Amino acid sequence: GVLAKKDLDGDGREDGIVSLRVNQGGSGFWSNVFIVLNKSTGLKIIHAPVVDLSDRDAIHAIHVSITNVVSINVTLRGTGKSEDRYFQYANESLTAIPSRFE
């Protein structure tokens, strides 16, 4: 998997956004993205289904900006081209945005 670390919720503890590849049988491996919040009571793991990928797409890098804009670099199976997808982290979720400058 791929991991980016940052204090996402402003509580002073380092949190993370991680990708994991999962095989549920068959030949495909699905990339899933999770928000991992380091709460005072323990880890809170939240699936981020807004990151819509196919079973052959691959995540190569995740970065989180100072304003909690998350960029995820993926290679798409159909084209083989690498592209960045952007999301805003807020309220324990990711929302797709058109670019990192939104």
Backbone as a chain_set.jsonl record, in Angstrom:
{"seq": "GVLAKKDLDGDGREDGIVSLRVNQGGSGFWSNVFIVLNKSTGLKIIHAPVVDLSDRDAIHAIHVSITNVVSINVTLRGTGKSEDRYFQYANESLTAIPSRFE", "coords": {"N": [[0.805, -1.185, 0.0], [0.184, 2.374, -0.145], [1.105, 5.276, 1.654], [0.268, 8.354, 3.229], [1.115, 10.793, 5.596], [-0.232, 13.025, 8.016], [-1.468, 15.533, 10.265], [-4.661, 15.451, 10.12], [-7.113, 16.172, 11.31], [-6.574, 18.209, 13.078], [-5.939, 17.763, 15.784], [-3.442, 17.528, 16.826], [-2.257, 15.051, 16.641], [-0.638, 12.687, 14.521], [-2.168, 11.63, 11.589], [-3.368, 9.512, 8.897], [-3.568, 8.733, 5.364], [-4.235, 5.983, 3.498], [-3.59, 3.512, 0.988], [-4.799, 0.355, 0.067], [-4.421, -2.779, -1.525], [-6.731, -5.157, -2.494], [-7.706, -8.517, -2.83], [-10.496, -10.278, -3.56], [-10.962, -12.818, -4.366], [-10.698, -14.414, -7.545], [-9.093, -12.815, -10.391], [-8.56, -10.138, -10.089], [-7.212, -7.23, -8.406], [-8.239, -4.902, -6.179], [-7.884, -1.459, -5.58], [-8.183, 0.259, -2.608], [-8.995, 3.116, -0.669], [-8.29, 4.503, 2.479], [-9.024, 6.533, 5.301], [-7.158, 7.145, 8.134], [-7.557, 7.948, 11.315], [-5.925, 9.17, 14.138], [-7.088, 8.99, 17.004], [-7.692, 10.047, 20.436], [-8.812, 7.921, 21.72], [-8.035, 5.75, 20.273], [-7.342, 4.202, 17.041], [-9.27, 5.329, 14.281], [-10.758, 4.079, 11.514], [-11.67, 4.84, 8.265], [-13.394, 4.1, 5.385], [-12.863, 5.379, 2.135], [-14.8, 5.715, -0.281], [-15.1, 7.457, -2.422], [-12.914, 7.589, -4.039], [-12.733, 6.281, -6.916], [-11.807, 3.457, -8.463], [-10.726, 0.995, -10.874], [-10.243, -2.602, -11.042], [-7.717, -2.939, -12.094], [-6.381, -0.568, -12.0], [-3.723, 1.356, -10.592], [-2.433, 2.722, -7.609], [0.096, 5.02, -7.046], [1.19, 7.078, -5.518], [0.431, 9.127, -2.683], [-0.346, 12.298, -1.524], [-0.624, 14.893, 0.909], [-1.665, 18.162, 1.275], [-0.882, 21.272, 2.995], [-3.337, 22.44, 3.379], [-5.046, 20.321, 3.556], [-5.675, 19.178, 1.081], [-5.834, 16.361, -0.838], [-3.809, 14.564, -2.973], [-3.841, 11.99, -5.285], [-1.933, 9.817, -7.057], [-2.456, 7.924, -9.869], [-2.25, 5.096, -12.094], [-4.005, 4.393, -14.922], [-5.69, 1.579, -16.121], [-6.786, 1.271, -18.71], [-5.591, 3.205, -20.392], [-2.978, 3.32, -19.593], [-1.775, 5.563, -18.743], [-0.508, 7.911, -16.377], [-2.119, 9.79, -13.837], [-3.139, 12.537, -11.75], [-5.446, 12.67, -9.119], [-7.669, 14.688, -7.264], [-8.712, 15.53, -3.951], [-10.624, 16.88, -1.27], [-10.029, 16.858, 2.14], [-12.268, 16.792, 4.81], [-14.247, 16.85, 7.733], [-14.008, 14.073, 8.328], [-14.066, 12.794, 5.832], [-13.506, 12.376, 2.257], [-13.787, 14.549, -0.499], [-14.237, 14.774, -3.926], [-12.427, 17.043, -5.965], [-11.854, 19.392, -8.649], [-9.2, 20.251, -9.083], [-5.969, 20.732, -7.516], [-5.941, 23.31, -6.663], [-8.406, 24.198, -5.921]], "CA": [[0.0, 0.0, 0.0], [0.817, 3.69, -0.181], [0.697, 5.994, 2.848], [0.617, 9.761, 3.447], [0.871, 11.127, 6.999], [-0.446, 14.434, 8.351], [-2.536, 15.767, 11.239], [-5.806, 15.834, 9.289], [-8.237, 16.72, 12.07], [-6.132, 19.318, 13.911], [-5.857, 17.442, 17.206], [-2.039, 17.414, 17.221], [-1.759, 13.689, 16.421], [-0.445, 12.352, 13.112], [-3.151, 10.75, 10.975], [-2.873, 9.046, 7.61], [-4.416, 8.254, 4.281], [-3.526, 4.799, 3.03], [-4.235, 2.672, -0.022], [-4.565, -1.082, 0.199], [-4.92, -3.569, -2.656], [-7.462, -6.287, -1.933], [-8.207, -9.537, -3.739], [-11.61, -10.984, -2.936], [-11.169, -13.977, -5.217], [-10.581, -14.056, -8.952], [-7.789, -12.338, -10.83], [-8.415, -8.695, -9.886], [-6.82, -6.629, -7.133], [-8.898, -3.601, -6.102], [-7.253, -0.466, -4.717], [-9.103, 0.941, -1.716], [-8.37, 4.203, 0.08], [-8.826, 4.645, 3.829], [-8.561, 7.595, 6.19], [-6.846, 6.581, 9.442], [-7.453, 9.039, 12.282], [-5.286, 8.787, 15.39], [-7.892, 9.615, 18.053], [-7.225, 9.776, 21.801], [-9.386, 6.634, 22.117], [-7.502, 4.712, 19.384], [-7.446, 4.483, 15.61], [-10.569, 5.294, 13.62], [-10.489, 3.799, 10.106], [-12.836, 5.212, 7.47], [-13.249, 3.815, 3.96], [-13.118, 6.557, 1.303], [-15.231, 5.162, -1.569], [-15.117, 8.465, -3.481], [-11.778, 7.301, -4.92], [-13.303, 5.211, -7.726], [-10.788, 2.839, -9.309], [-11.049, -0.355, -11.328], [-9.394, -3.643, -10.463], [-6.374, -2.92, -12.674], [-5.756, 0.73, -11.754], [-2.721, 1.268, -9.528], [-2.072, 3.952, -6.905], [1.542, 5.101, -6.885], [1.581, 8.052, -4.496], [-0.589, 9.939, -2.031], [0.227, 13.469, -0.857], [-1.599, 15.746, 1.576], [-1.149, 19.524, 1.376], [-1.09, 21.968, 4.263], [-4.767, 22.75, 3.469], [-5.729, 19.023, 3.517], [-6.0, 18.687, -0.255], [-5.184, 15.067, -1.038], [-3.589, 14.183, -4.366], [-3.579, 10.558, -5.441], [-1.41, 9.54, -8.384], [-2.878, 6.597, -10.311], [-2.1, 4.683, -13.484], [-5.263, 3.806, -15.355], [-5.434, 0.365, -16.91], [-7.193, 1.41, -20.107], [-4.68, 4.055, -21.155], [-1.602, 3.176, -19.114], [-1.273, 6.883, -18.391], [-0.553, 8.312, -14.98], [-2.814, 11.053, -13.61], [-3.404, 12.894, -10.369], [-6.825, 12.961, -8.749], [-7.619, 15.562, -6.102], [-9.8, 15.411, -2.996], [-10.509, 17.726, -0.086], [-10.387, 16.185, 3.387], [-13.008, 17.575, 5.793], [-15.298, 16.111, 8.458], [-13.757, 12.627, 8.251], [-14.35, 12.226, 4.513], [-12.859, 12.987, 1.1], [-14.685, 15.012, -1.547], [-13.502, 15.017, -5.165], [-12.355, 18.421, -6.444], [-11.283, 19.365, -10.0], [-7.752, 20.412, -9.088], [-5.395, 20.99, -6.186], [-6.059, 24.726, -6.351], [-9.793, 24.538, -5.545]], "C": [[0.854, 1.258, 0.0], [0.25, 4.486, 0.989], [1.147, 7.447, 2.799], [0.23, 10.098, 4.878], [0.732, 12.634, 7.176], [-1.508, 14.5, 9.441], [-3.738, 16.315, 10.477], [-6.888, 16.574, 10.068], [-7.842, 17.791, 13.085], [-6.035, 19.042, 15.39], [-4.42, 17.273, 17.708], [-1.446, 16.027, 17.046], [-1.683, 13.408, 14.92], [-1.473, 11.32, 12.66], [-2.591, 10.27, 9.638], [-3.977, 8.768, 6.61], [-3.625, 7.136, 3.616], [-4.315, 4.112, 1.925], [-3.841, 1.226, 0.243], [-5.144, -1.771, -1.015], [-5.494, -4.865, -2.101], [-7.894, -7.223, -3.053], [-9.292, -10.299, -3.006], [-11.954, -12.25, -3.717], [-11.111, -13.547, -6.669], [-9.213, -13.473, -9.247], [-7.54, -10.858, -10.534], [-7.973, -8.312, -8.486], [-7.369, -5.214, -7.124], [-8.137, -2.694, -5.152], [-8.334, 0.247, -3.93], [-8.341, 1.998, -0.949], [-9.087, 4.349, 1.416], [-8.214, 5.856, 4.508], [-8.329, 6.938, 7.542], [-6.61, 7.744, 10.4], [-6.917, 8.5, 13.603], [-5.984, 9.54, 16.525], [-7.322, 9.278, 19.437], [-7.725, 8.425, 22.3], [-8.877, 5.473, 21.263], [-7.703, 5.102, 17.935], [-8.889, 4.393, 15.137], [-10.297, 5.168, 12.122], [-11.774, 4.0, 9.311], [-12.543, 4.908, 6.003], [-13.629, 5.064, 3.178], [-13.535, 6.103, -0.096], [-15.269, 6.164, -2.71], [-13.968, 8.268, -4.473], [-12.152, 6.07, -5.731], [-12.258, 4.68, -8.701], [-11.244, 1.458, -9.742], [-10.055, -1.349, -10.725], [-7.975, -3.65, -11.027], [-5.668, -1.57, -12.527], [-4.813, 0.615, -10.562], [-2.439, 2.641, -8.932], [-0.571, 3.932, -6.66], [1.975, 6.037, -5.769], [0.351, 8.756, -3.954], [0.14, 11.081, -1.33], [-0.908, 14.272, -0.236], [-0.974, 17.117, 1.76], [-1.427, 20.11, 2.761], [-2.567, 22.321, 4.473], [-5.644, 21.498, 3.355], [-6.299, 18.664, 2.147], [-5.16, 17.432, -0.48], [-5.03, 14.824, -2.527], [-3.2, 12.715, -4.395], [-3.153, 10.326, -6.879], [-1.751, 8.104, -8.745], [-2.468, 6.363, -11.76], [-3.362, 3.935, -13.858], [-5.008, 2.661, -16.329], [-5.744, 0.54, -18.378], [-6.195, 2.165, -20.959], [-3.219, 3.836, -20.788], [-0.987, 4.494, -18.697], [-1.44, 7.145, -16.9], [-1.276, 9.655, -14.866], [-2.978, 11.288, -12.118], [-4.885, 13.17, -10.207], [-6.777, 13.708, -7.421], [-8.892, 15.464, -5.269], [-9.549, 16.375, -1.846], [-10.904, 16.885, 1.12], [-11.11, 17.179, 4.288], [-14.041, 16.665, 6.445], [-15.218, 14.602, 8.248], [-14.142, 12.005, 6.912], [-13.538, 12.958, 3.445], [-13.925, 13.354, 0.085], [-13.837, 15.325, -2.778], [-13.564, 16.503, -5.525], [-11.633, 18.398, -7.787], [-9.767, 19.525, -10.038], [-7.266, 20.724, -7.69], [-5.552, 22.433, -5.752], [-7.454, 25.142, -5.938], [-9.894, 24.728, -4.054]], "O": [[2.078, 1.206, 0.128], [-0.94, 4.391, 1.288], [2.267, 7.744, 2.381], [-0.856, 9.735, 5.331], [1.468, 13.417, 6.575], [-2.358, 13.615, 9.53], [-3.817, 17.516, 10.221], [-7.511, 17.498, 9.544], [-8.679, 18.237, 13.87], [-6.045, 19.978, 16.19], [-4.199, 16.919, 18.867], [-0.252, 15.837, 17.276], [-2.545, 13.832, 14.151], [-1.624, 10.266, 13.279], [-1.455, 10.594, 9.291], [-5.144, 8.595, 6.959], [-2.476, 7.33, 3.22], [-5.546, 4.125, 1.922], [-2.7, 0.926, 0.595], [-6.22, -1.409, -1.491], [-4.838, -5.578, -1.342], [-8.384, -6.782, -4.093], [-9.045, -10.894, -1.958], [-13.103, -12.693, -3.724], [-11.451, -12.406, -6.983], [-8.283, -13.617, -8.453], [-6.421, -10.377, -10.712], [-8.312, -8.977, -7.507], [-7.001, -4.405, -7.976], [-7.783, -3.104, -4.046], [-9.286, 0.777, -4.503], [-7.173, 1.806, -0.612], [-10.316, 4.323, 1.487], [-7.038, 6.167, 4.315], [-9.211, 6.244, 8.048], [-5.597, 8.438, 10.313], [-7.404, 7.493, 14.118], [-5.524, 10.598, 16.952], [-6.555, 8.326, 19.578], [-7.128, 7.843, 23.206], [-9.25, 4.326, 21.506], [-8.175, 6.198, 17.635], [-9.635, 3.5, 15.538], [-9.676, 6.049, 11.527], [-12.817, 3.425, 9.623], [-11.561, 5.398, 5.446], [-14.605, 5.735, 3.513], [-12.71, 6.104, -1.009], [-15.453, 5.769, -3.861], [-14.043, 8.728, -5.612], [-11.92, 4.942, -5.295], [-11.872, 5.367, -9.647], [-12.049, 0.821, -9.063], [-9.144, -0.967, -9.99], [-7.106, -4.32, -10.469], [-4.498, -1.437, -12.885], [-5.079, -0.142, -9.628], [-2.231, 3.61, -9.663], [-0.029, 2.959, -6.135], [3.011, 5.818, -5.14], [-0.636, 8.956, -4.662], [1.126, 10.857, -0.627], [-2.012, 14.329, -0.778], [0.111, 17.24, 2.329], [-2.121, 19.508, 3.58], [-3.006, 22.483, 5.612], [-6.842, 21.599, 3.09], [-7.286, 17.934, 2.054], [-3.938, 17.447, -0.33], [-6.011, 14.873, -3.269], [-2.346, 12.262, -3.632], [-3.909, 10.6, -7.811], [-1.387, 7.173, -8.027], [-2.353, 7.302, -12.548], [-3.744, 2.968, -13.2], [-4.199, 2.781, -17.249], [-5.027, 0.001, -19.222], [-5.971, 1.813, -22.117], [-2.324, 4.132, -21.581], [0.189, 4.547, -18.337], [-2.378, 6.668, -16.261], [-1.076, 10.547, -15.69], [-2.956, 10.348, -11.323], [-5.504, 13.821, -11.048], [-5.954, 13.404, -6.558], [-9.995, 15.332, -5.8], [-8.403, 16.652, -1.493], [-11.972, 16.272, 1.136], [-10.62, 18.287, 4.507], [-14.635, 15.813, 5.784], [-16.23, 13.94, 8.019], [-14.504, 10.83, 6.852], [-12.962, 14.016, 3.697], [-14.849, 12.582, -0.167], [-12.844, 16.049, -2.691], [-14.611, 17.139, -5.407], [-10.866, 17.471, -8.047], [-9.115, 18.99, -10.935], [-8.066, 20.954, -6.783], [-5.321, 22.754, -4.586], [-7.682, 26.312, -5.633], [-10.975, 25.018, -3.541]]}, "num_chains": 1, "name": "protein.A"}
